[in-house]
Protein backbone atom coordinates (compact mmCIF):
# COMPACT_ATOMS: atom_id res chain seq x y z
CA UNK A 1 0.00 0.00 0.00
CA UNK A 2 1.04 3.34 -0.85
CA UNK A 3 0.63 5.95 1.76
CA UNK A 4 -0.37 9.33 0.56
CA UNK A 5 2.34 11.90 0.61
CA UNK A 6 1.67 15.32 2.00
CA UNK A 7 4.00 18.05 1.12
CA UNK A 8 4.09 21.01 3.43
CA UNK A 9 6.40 23.91 3.28
CA UNK A 10 8.21 24.21 6.62
CA UNK A 11 8.66 27.92 6.06
CA UNK A 12 4.88 28.43 6.07
CA UNK A 13 4.52 26.43 9.28
CA UNK A 14 7.24 28.52 10.91
CA UNK A 15 5.54 31.73 9.71
CA UNK A 16 2.25 30.51 11.21
CA UNK A 17 3.93 29.67 14.50
CA UNK A 18 5.74 33.01 14.57
CA UNK A 19 2.57 34.91 13.76
CA UNK A 20 0.68 33.10 16.56
CA UNK A 21 3.54 33.81 18.95
CA UNK A 22 3.53 37.46 17.91
CA UNK A 23 -0.26 37.74 18.45
CA UNK A 24 0.06 36.07 21.84
CA UNK A 25 2.91 38.41 22.73
CA UNK A 26 0.90 41.44 21.64
CA UNK A 27 -2.13 40.25 23.63
CA UNK A 28 0.04 39.79 26.70
CA UNK A 29 1.63 43.20 26.16
CA UNK A 30 -1.80 44.80 25.82
CA UNK A 31 -3.04 43.12 29.01
CA UNK A 32 0.11 44.17 30.83
CA UNK A 33 -0.35 47.78 29.69
CA UNK A 34 -3.99 47.81 30.85
CA UNK A 35 -3.01 46.33 34.20
CA UNK A 36 -0.25 48.90 34.57
CA UNK A 37 -2.70 51.74 33.87
CA UNK A 38 -5.22 50.28 36.34
CA UNK A 39 -2.55 49.89 38.99
CA UNK A 40 -1.36 53.46 38.45
CA UNK A 41 -4.89 54.87 38.77
CA UNK A 42 -5.51 52.83 41.92
CA UNK A 43 -2.20 54.02 43.35
CA UNK A 44 -3.13 57.63 42.56
CA UNK A 45 -6.49 57.19 44.31
CA UNK A 46 -4.81 55.70 47.37
CA UNK A 47 -2.29 58.56 47.50
CA UNK A 48 -5.13 61.08 47.26
CA UNK A 49 -6.98 59.37 50.11
CA UNK A 50 -3.80 59.40 52.21
CA UNK A 51 -3.45 63.15 51.59
CA UNK A 52 -7.07 63.68 52.66
CA UNK A 53 -6.49 61.63 55.80
CA UNK A 54 -3.41 63.70 56.66
CA UNK A 55 -5.34 66.94 56.18
CA UNK A 56 -8.16 65.61 58.36
CA UNK A 57 -5.67 64.54 61.00
CA UNK A 58 -4.11 68.01 61.05
CA UNK A 59 -7.57 69.58 61.47
CA UNK A 60 -8.37 67.19 64.31
CA UNK A 61 -5.08 67.98 66.04
CA UNK A 62 -5.91 71.69 65.82
CA UNK A 63 -9.35 71.11 67.29
CA UNK A 64 -7.92 68.96 70.06
CA UNK A 65 -5.41 71.70 70.93
CA UNK A 66 -8.21 74.28 71.00
CA UNK A 67 -10.36 72.10 73.24
CA UNK A 68 -7.39 71.43 75.50
CA UNK A 69 -6.80 75.16 75.92
CA UNK A 70 -10.49 75.78 76.64
CA UNK A 71 -10.64 72.95 79.16
CA UNK A 72 -7.48 74.03 80.95
CA UNK A 73 -8.93 77.55 81.24
CA UNK A 74 -12.20 76.18 82.59
CA UNK A 75 -10.33 73.95 85.03
CA UNK A 76 -8.40 76.96 86.34
CA UNK A 77 -11.67 78.86 86.75
CA UNK A 78 -13.25 75.94 88.58
CA UNK A 79 -10.19 75.62 90.82
CA UNK A 80 -10.51 79.29 91.77
CA UNK A 81 -14.24 78.88 92.47
CA UNK A 82 -13.61 75.78 94.58
CA UNK A 83 -11.01 77.68 96.60
CA UNK A 84 -13.50 80.52 97.17
CA UNK A 85 -16.20 78.06 98.23
CA UNK A 86 -13.70 76.36 100.56
CA UNK A 87 -12.93 79.72 102.20
CA UNK A 88 -16.64 80.47 102.58
CA UNK A 89 -17.26 77.05 104.12
CA UNK A 90 -14.34 77.58 106.51
CA UNK A 91 -15.77 80.97 107.53
CA UNK A 92 -19.22 79.43 107.94
CA UNK A 93 -17.79 76.64 110.11
CA UNK A 94 -16.06 79.25 112.28
CA UNK A 95 -19.31 81.18 112.64
CA UNK A 96 -21.25 78.00 113.39
CA UNK A 97 -18.73 77.07 116.06
CA UNK A 98 -19.14 80.52 117.61
CA UNK A 99 -22.93 80.18 117.62
CA UNK A 100 -22.68 76.66 119.07
CA UNK A 101 -20.33 77.83 121.83
CA UNK A 102 -22.66 80.75 122.59
CA UNK A 103 -25.65 78.39 122.71
CA UNK A 104 -23.84 76.01 125.06
CA UNK A 105 -22.79 78.91 127.31
CA UNK A 106 -26.36 80.22 127.32
CA UNK A 107 -27.69 76.76 128.26
CA UNK A 108 -25.12 76.42 131.03
CA UNK A 109 -25.92 79.89 132.37
CA UNK A 110 -29.66 79.17 132.18
CA UNK A 111 -29.20 75.85 133.92
CA UNK A 112 -27.05 77.48 136.59
CA UNK A 113 -29.70 80.12 137.14
CA UNK A 114 -32.46 77.55 137.40
CA UNK A 115 -30.56 75.56 139.99
CA UNK A 116 -29.35 78.61 141.82
CA UNK A 117 -25.63 78.40 141.07
CA UNK A 118 -23.94 81.69 140.68
CA UNK A 119 -25.28 85.03 141.77
CA UNK A 120 -27.25 87.53 139.80
CA UNK A 121 -26.40 86.85 136.29
N, CA, C and O of each residue as an XYZ file, in Angstrom:
484
protein
N       0.778     -1.160      0.000
C       0.000      0.000      0.000
C       0.841      1.254      0.000
O       1.859      1.413      0.674
N       0.342      2.063     -0.771
C       1.041      3.336     -0.852
C       0.390      4.319      0.115
O      -0.829      4.487      0.125
N       1.189      4.938      0.893
C       0.630      5.952      1.758
C       0.694      7.295      1.044
O       1.657      7.613      0.346
N      -0.342      8.053      1.241
C      -0.373      9.330      0.555
C       0.721     10.254      1.089
O       1.013     10.271      2.284
N       1.285     10.977      0.230
C       2.343     11.898      0.612
C       1.761     13.310      0.721
O       1.017     13.778     -0.141
N       2.127     13.945      1.793
C       1.672     15.321      2.000
C       2.915     16.193      2.004
O       3.865     15.978      2.757
N       2.867     17.141      1.166
C       3.997     18.048      1.120
C       3.582     19.368      1.767
O       2.586     19.989      1.396
N       4.370     19.759      2.725
C       4.091     21.007      3.429
C       5.392     21.791      3.464
O       6.478     21.255      3.682
N       5.231     23.040      3.245
C       6.403     23.907      3.282
C       6.677     24.278      4.741
O       5.823     24.866      5.403
N       7.841     23.944      5.229
C       8.212     24.210      6.625
C       8.265     25.715      6.867
O       7.991     26.163      7.980
N       8.594     26.468      5.900
C       8.665     27.920      6.056
C       7.292     28.484      6.401
O       7.186     29.382      7.236
N       6.235     27.964      5.765
C       4.883     28.433      6.071
C       4.493     28.069      7.497
O       3.896     28.874      8.211
N       4.835     26.850      7.906
C       4.521     26.429      9.281
C       5.239     27.337     10.268
O       4.643     27.761     11.258
N       6.492     27.638     10.020
C       7.245     28.522     10.912
C       6.637     29.924     10.931
O       6.574     30.561     11.982
N       6.186     30.408      9.760
C       5.544     31.726      9.710
C       4.260     31.715     10.532
O       3.979     32.669     11.256
N       3.474     30.635     10.423
C       2.245     30.514     11.214
C       2.562     30.533     12.709
O       1.924     31.239     13.490
N       3.554     29.745     13.079
C       3.932     29.671     14.502
C       4.411     31.038     14.982
O       4.035     31.484     16.066
N       5.231     31.696     14.186
C       5.739     33.008     14.569
C       4.602     34.029     14.661
O       4.581     34.862     15.567
N       3.664     33.959     13.721
C       2.565     34.911     13.760
C       1.690     34.671     14.991
O       1.227     35.626     15.614
N       1.460     33.408     15.343
C       0.685     33.099     16.559
C       1.433     33.574     17.803
O       0.838     34.135     18.723
N       2.741     33.341     17.815
C       3.540     33.805     18.952
C       3.482     35.332     19.053
O       3.361     35.883     20.147
N       3.568     36.003     17.921
C       3.528     37.461     17.913
C       2.184     37.969     18.427
O       2.136     38.907     19.223
N       1.073     37.342     17.964
C      -0.256     37.739     18.446
C      -0.382     37.508     19.952
O      -0.918     38.343     20.680
N       0.122     36.353     20.403
C       0.062     36.065     21.843
C       0.895     37.083     22.622
O       0.487     37.550     23.686
N       2.062     37.417     22.082
C       2.915     38.406     22.732
C       2.219     39.762     22.785
O       2.255     40.442     23.811
N       1.590     40.155     21.686
C       0.901     41.444     21.640
C      -0.300     41.456     22.593
O      -0.565     42.468     23.241
N      -1.021     40.340     22.678
C      -2.132     40.245     23.631
C      -1.624     40.395     25.059
O      -2.201     41.124     25.865
N      -0.545     39.700     25.356
C       0.038     39.786     26.701
C       0.523     41.205     26.983
O       0.329     41.725     28.082
N       1.150     41.828     25.995
C       1.633     43.198     26.157
C       0.465     44.149     26.404
O       0.547     45.035     27.255
N      -0.610     43.965     25.664
C      -1.799     44.801     25.823
C      -2.399     44.628     27.221
O      -2.756     45.608     27.875
N      -2.506     43.386     27.667
C      -3.038     43.121     29.009
C      -2.135     43.729     30.070
O      -2.618     44.292     31.052
N      -0.838     43.618     29.878
C       0.109     44.174     30.835
C      -0.019     45.698     30.883
O       0.034     46.293     31.959
N      -0.183     46.322     29.732
C      -0.352     47.778     29.694
C      -1.626     48.206     30.416
O      -1.614     49.170     31.182
N      -2.728     47.489     30.172
C      -3.993     47.814     30.853
C      -3.855     47.640     32.362
O      -4.331     48.466     33.141
N      -3.198     46.558     32.760
C      -3.015     46.328     34.196
C      -2.140     47.412     34.811
O      -2.384     47.847     35.936
N      -1.130     47.843     34.081
C      -0.254     48.902     34.573
C      -1.029     50.204     34.750
O      -0.856     50.907     35.746
N      -1.882     50.520     33.781
C      -2.698     51.735     33.874
C      -3.671     51.629     35.047
O      -3.843     52.592     35.793
N      -4.301     50.481     35.215
C      -5.221     50.275     36.340
C      -4.490     50.420     37.668
O      -4.981     51.066     38.594
N      -3.320     49.817     37.749
C      -2.547     49.894     38.994
C      -2.146     51.335     39.292
O      -2.187     51.768     40.444
N      -1.761     52.073     38.262
C      -1.363     53.464     38.453
C      -2.544     54.301     38.932
O      -2.391     55.130     39.830
N      -3.721     54.092     38.342
C      -4.889     54.868     38.769
C      -5.284     54.510     40.198
O      -5.666     55.384     40.976
N      -5.193     53.234     40.541
C      -5.505     52.834     41.916
C      -4.497     53.424     42.890
O      -4.862     53.860     43.982
N      -3.231     53.437     42.496
C      -2.202     54.015     43.352
C      -2.444     55.515     43.533
O      -2.281     56.041     44.634
N      -2.831     56.201     42.460
C      -3.134     57.630     42.560
C      -4.306     57.879     43.505
O      -4.274     58.815     44.304
N      -5.336     57.046     43.416
C      -6.490     57.187     44.311
C      -6.078     56.978     45.763
O      -6.505     57.718     46.649
N      -5.255     55.975     45.997
C      -4.805     55.696     47.369
C      -3.982     56.864     47.903
O      -4.150     57.265     49.055
N      -3.093     57.412     47.072
C      -2.289     58.556     47.504
C      -3.167     59.766     47.810
O      -2.902     60.501     48.761
N      -4.199     59.973     47.016
C      -5.127     61.084     47.261
C      -5.868     60.883     48.587
O      -6.044     61.829     49.355
N      -6.294     59.663     48.843
C      -6.977     59.375     50.109
C      -6.036     59.577     51.288
O      -6.453     60.072     52.335
N      -4.771     59.199     51.129
C      -3.796     59.402     52.206
C      -3.622     60.893     52.476
O      -3.540     61.311     53.631
N      -3.566     61.697     51.413
C      -3.448     63.147     51.591
C      -4.655     63.689     52.348
O      -4.508     64.511     53.253
N      -5.855     63.227     51.976
C      -7.073     63.682     52.657
C      -7.055     63.285     54.128
O      -7.479     64.054     54.991
N      -6.568     62.094     54.405
C      -6.493     61.635     55.797
C      -5.521     62.506     56.582
O      -5.795     62.867     57.726
N      -4.385     62.846     55.972
C      -3.406     63.696     56.663
C      -3.977     65.080     56.942
O      -3.752     65.644     58.013
N      -4.720     65.629     55.976
C      -5.343     66.940     56.184
C      -6.367     66.854     57.315
O      -6.420     67.724     58.184
N      -7.175     65.800     57.295
C      -8.162     65.606     58.360
C      -7.502     65.446     59.719
O      -7.995     65.959     60.723
N      -6.393     64.736     59.744
C      -5.673     64.538     61.003
C      -5.141     65.873     61.522
O      -5.211     66.143     62.721
N      -4.611     66.703     60.631
C      -4.109     68.012     61.050
C      -5.244     68.867     61.617
O      -5.065     69.554     62.622
N      -6.413     68.822     60.966
C      -7.565     69.578     61.474
C      -7.973     69.081     62.853
O      -8.262     69.872     63.750
N      -7.993     67.757     63.014
C      -8.370     67.191     64.311
C      -7.373     67.581     65.393
O      -7.765     67.882     66.521
N      -6.084     67.578     65.055
C      -5.084     67.981     66.040
C      -5.294     69.431     66.455
O      -5.151     69.769     67.630
N      -5.634     70.289     65.496
C      -5.910     71.689     65.820
C      -7.114     71.823     66.736
O      -7.098     72.599     67.692
N      -8.157     71.063     66.438
C      -9.353     71.109     67.286
C      -9.054     70.577     68.682
O      -9.536     71.120     69.676
N      -8.266     69.525     68.753
C      -7.915     68.959     70.061
C      -7.133     69.979     70.872
O      -7.378     70.141     72.068
N      -6.180     70.676     70.226
C      -5.411     71.698     70.934
C      -6.320     72.815     71.436
O      -6.164     73.290     72.561
N      -7.271     73.234     70.599
C      -8.205     74.284     70.999
C      -9.049     73.839     72.192
O      -9.226     74.589     73.152
N      -9.564     72.619     72.123
C     -10.361     72.102     73.238
C      -9.523     71.970     74.502
O     -10.006     72.232     75.604
N      -8.273     71.565     74.342
C      -7.392     71.427     75.497
C      -7.184     72.782     76.171
O      -7.213     72.883     77.397
N      -6.972     73.824     75.360
C      -6.803     75.163     75.922
C      -8.071     75.619     76.642
O      -8.008     76.173     77.739
N      -9.226     75.380     76.011
C     -10.489     75.776     76.645
C     -10.686     75.043     77.964
O     -11.056     75.643     78.973
N     -10.433     73.737     77.943
C     -10.640     72.949     79.160
C      -9.671     73.355     80.259
O     -10.055     73.415     81.427
N      -8.422     73.635     79.908
C      -7.477     74.033     80.947
C      -7.892     75.371     81.544
O      -7.736     75.583     82.747
N      -8.420     76.282     80.718
C      -8.926     77.555     81.238
C     -10.122     77.347     82.150
O     -10.225     77.984     83.199
N     -11.025     76.459     81.758
C     -12.196     76.183     82.585
C     -11.790     75.492     83.884
O     -12.373     75.749     84.937
N     -10.803     74.626     83.809
C     -10.334     73.945     85.025
C      -9.744     74.961     85.992
O      -9.979     74.878     87.197
N      -8.972     75.929     85.471
C      -8.403     76.960     86.343
C      -9.515     77.779     86.993
O      -9.443     78.103     88.178
N     -10.540     78.111     86.214
C     -11.674     78.864     86.748
C     -12.380     78.067     87.839
O     -12.723     78.606     88.891
N     -12.592     76.783     87.576
C     -13.249     75.940     88.578
C     -12.394     75.797     89.828
O     -12.920     75.781     90.941
N     -11.072     75.694     89.655
C     -10.189     75.624     90.824
C     -10.323     76.876     91.680
O     -10.384     76.790     92.907
N     -10.368     78.043     91.035
C     -10.515     79.294     91.773
C     -11.855     79.329     92.501
O     -11.927     79.756     93.653
N     -12.910     78.884     91.836
C     -14.235     78.875     92.472
C     -14.274     77.903     93.645
O     -14.872     78.199     94.680
N     -13.642     76.752     93.488
C     -13.611     75.777     94.584
C     -12.851     76.353     95.773
O     -13.255     76.161     96.921
N     -11.758     77.055     95.506
C     -11.007     77.677     96.603
C     -11.867     78.721     97.319
O     -11.848     78.804     98.548
N     -12.621     79.518     96.555
C     -13.496     80.518     97.166
C     -14.578     79.849     98.008
O     -14.875     80.296     99.116
N     -15.162     78.781     97.480
C     -16.197     78.065     98.232
C     -15.596     77.457     99.490
O     -16.235     77.450    100.542
N     -14.369     76.944     99.392
C     -13.696     76.364    100.560
C     -13.496     77.429    101.639
O     -13.694     77.160    102.824
N     -13.103     78.637    101.226
C     -12.926     79.724    102.197
C     -14.261     80.091    102.844
O     -14.331     80.325    104.051
N     -15.316     80.140    102.035
C     -16.640     80.466    102.576
C     -17.097     79.404    103.568
O     -17.641     79.723    104.625
N     -16.871     78.137    103.217
C     -17.265     77.054    104.122
C     -16.465     77.140    105.415
O     -17.011     76.932    106.498
N     -15.171     77.446    105.307
C     -14.343     77.576    106.510
C     -14.862     78.718    107.384
O     -14.939     78.576    108.605
N     -15.218     79.849    106.771
C     -15.771     80.971    107.535
C     -17.105     80.589    108.164
O     -17.383     80.952    109.307
N     -17.924     79.863    107.425
C     -19.219     79.433    107.941
C     -19.029     78.475    109.116
O     -19.754     78.552    110.108
N     -18.054     77.575    109.004
C     -17.786     76.644    110.107
C     -17.351     77.411    111.355
O     -17.756     77.089    112.472
N     -16.506     78.448    111.140
C     -16.062     79.249    112.280
C     -17.251     79.951    112.927
O     -17.361     80.001    114.152
N     -18.135     80.490    112.099
C     -19.313     81.178    112.636
C     -20.231     80.181    113.337
O     -20.776     80.484    114.399
N     -20.404     79.013    112.763
C     -21.252     78.001    113.387
C     -20.676     77.558    114.731
O     -21.415     77.335    115.690
N     -19.343     77.434    114.790
C     -18.728     77.072    116.063
C     -18.982     78.151    117.111
O     -19.254     77.851    118.273
N     -18.889     79.411    116.685
C     -19.139     80.519    117.610
C     -20.572     80.495    118.119
O     -20.812     80.700    119.309
N     -21.526     80.246    117.228
C     -22.928     80.176    117.621
C     -23.141     78.994    118.550
O     -23.851     79.111    119.549
N     -22.531     77.850    118.233
C     -22.681     76.660    119.071
C     -22.100     76.900    120.464
O     -22.707     76.519    121.465
N     -20.930     77.527    120.528
C     -20.327     77.832    121.834
C     -21.225     78.787    122.599
O     -21.438     78.606    123.798
N     -21.755     79.801    121.928
C     -22.659     80.751    122.587
C     -23.909     80.056    123.092
O     -24.375     80.355    124.191
N     -24.465     79.129    122.311
C     -25.652     78.394    122.711
C     -25.361     77.524    123.933
O     -26.160     77.463    124.868
N     -24.210     76.853    123.914
C     -23.843     76.007    125.061
C     -23.648     76.865    126.310
O     -24.094     76.490    127.395
N     -22.986     78.012    126.165
C     -22.786     78.911    127.307
C     -24.135     79.402    127.821
O     -24.353     79.467    129.031
N     -25.043     79.748    126.906
C     -26.363     80.225    127.323
C     -27.116     79.120    128.058
O     -27.779     79.393    129.058
N     -27.029     77.881    127.584
C     -27.687     76.762    128.262
C     -27.090     76.539    129.652
O     -27.808     76.309    130.625
N     -25.767     76.613    129.721
C     -25.120     76.423    131.027
C     -25.514     77.539    132.002
O     -25.790     77.281    133.174
N     -25.534     78.769    131.507
C     -25.919     79.893    132.369
C     -27.376     79.748    132.793
O     -27.715     79.982    133.953
N     -28.241     79.362    131.850
C     -29.658     79.171    132.176
C     -29.841     78.050    133.178
O     -30.639     78.168    134.107
N     -29.111     76.970    132.998
C     -29.199     75.846    133.923
C     -28.687     76.268    135.297
O     -29.271     75.913    136.321
N     -27.610     77.016    135.315
C     -27.053     77.477    136.585
C     -28.042     78.395    137.292
O     -28.159     78.348    138.516
N     -28.739     79.212    136.554
C     -29.699     80.119    137.138
C     -30.886     79.357    137.694
O     -31.405     79.685    138.760
N     -31.315     78.327    136.955
C     -32.456     77.550    137.404
C     -32.110     76.842    138.711
O     -32.929     76.793    139.628
N     -30.942     76.315    138.793
C     -30.562     75.563    139.990
C     -29.938     76.448    141.056
O     -29.586     75.949    142.125
N     -29.797     77.676    140.818
C     -29.347     78.613    141.820
C     -27.850     78.695    141.974
O     -27.372     79.175    143.002
N     -27.099     78.251    141.008
C     -25.634     78.401    141.070
C     -25.283     79.790    140.596
O     -25.921     80.283    139.666
N     -24.397     80.386    141.129
C     -23.941     81.689    140.682
C     -24.863     82.767    141.221
O     -25.956     82.430    141.677
N     -24.526     83.936    141.202
C     -25.282     85.029    141.775
C     -26.304     85.580    140.810
O     -27.056     84.836    140.181
N     -26.318     86.862    140.706
C     -27.255     87.529    139.802
C     -26.624     87.661    138.413
O     -25.844     88.572    138.134
N     -26.966     86.794    137.635
C     -26.400     86.854    136.287
C     -27.481     87.305    135.344
O     -27.240     87.432    134.144
